[in-house]
């Protein structure tokens, strides 16, 4: 075992959980045993909630301009330790080193946004009647929790922790049991940056801890990122316990390719979108709709896909079960009449035979009723459907229950606007394969890709992590008595 057994992080220290149950943490790169992660109990969560609740009064009363000083220092530490954090991310998740570097760079950008919050939550003040003013202020909620997935061990935790904490809350993080190492290192950096003990806590575990977070009366709000199936359960359970909840689910992102698209640029973008992070991201392109004759572009997409080599510029998928599930989708599509143009099944990496890899896969002549056209595969696979018109393409996109992202590749500005207005997705790209907004613009989808109000990052996150306090103030006795009195 390369690393010591993982512990929970409560009140500024790593502590053993109350149970002895653990899971192995396996590197998808080569099958190496990295560590063990505890399956904590509801008691362990309660200990973390008590620590956070004890820290909340002092932290929430600390002026926000002082709170964000922690994140100026944290940003510097992320930059200083970028190589180490990226290597750890690759080791436990399986993505390439370059992809992990990009993930840590996004953490830095997210933290940079948090340092700007004092300028964004200044509130408002207005003299509403002679001698009477009304004022609004953003107040923190209290103890909040964030449940994060395996596909971005550092970035998704940083979707929530800088903003939630800078806004005055105390946060409990529940990492994925598949990738628990990065979160612990972030806790160490936050402490080094001067974050008071108890403001940030980590409780490891599986479904028992997720349920306990949804049920705990001391937790005011829950954010979740994961599959749609689980997002629905978390949202329903948390809100039934009168908590705020923002739960992000899965996706089936459609790229609409028109005949006038620039072939080389389109092919590069489509191939990168479907294979980046081994396709294990909710913004990956997993369905392409060719409108009219786009055969030449499809040929170039296949050429680009063949340049993507497992173990070189394509990382591993998270585990054996995921590998088998992805390959099962490909086999099923082939049996149902689709044509496999580039086949990523049975991928092996020399010297890393214990790793779990799926090569880039391009499937043509897919019909909308096939599983590969409807379901989230979460692997480096793109399914190509064909239509004669843009409206037919939009009908396919609109019929999909998810709504994270959609893109169009065209040189026609009017057609791009037509699709932007009609695509049923929260994030739209034009000649962009992965239309993730940059800060301060927020991240969040529509339909069954998101449950709850608002988005998880950017300016929109302020409303989720705070509540408005409204004050009406009159000092001027000469103002007299009116209905405002």
Buried (B, 14 or more C-beta within 10 A) or exposed (E): EEBEEBBBBBBBEBBEBBBEBBBEBBBBBBBBEBBBBBBBBBEBBBBBBBBBBBBBEEBBEBEBEEBBBBBBBBBBBBBEBBEEBBBBBBBBBBBBBEBBBBBBBBBBBBBBBBBBBBEBBEEEEEEEBEBBBBEBBBBBBBBBBBBBBBBBBBBBBBBBBBBBBBBBBBBBBBBBBBBBBBBBBBBEBBBEBEBBBBBBBBBBBBEBBBBBBBBBEBBBBBBBBBBBEBBBBBBBBBBEBEBBBBBBBBBBBBBBBBEEBBBEBBBBBBBBBBBBBBBBBBBBBBBBBBBBEBEEBBEBBBBBBBEBEBBEBBBBBBBBEBBEBBBEBBEEBBEEEBEBBBBBBEBEBEEBEBBBBBBBBBBBBBBBEBBBBBBBBBBBBBBBBBBEEBEBBBBBBBEBEBBBBBBBBBEBEEBBEBBBEBBBBBBBBBBBBBBBBEBBEBBBBBBBBBBBEBBBBBBBBBBBBBBEEEEEEEEEEEBEEEEEE
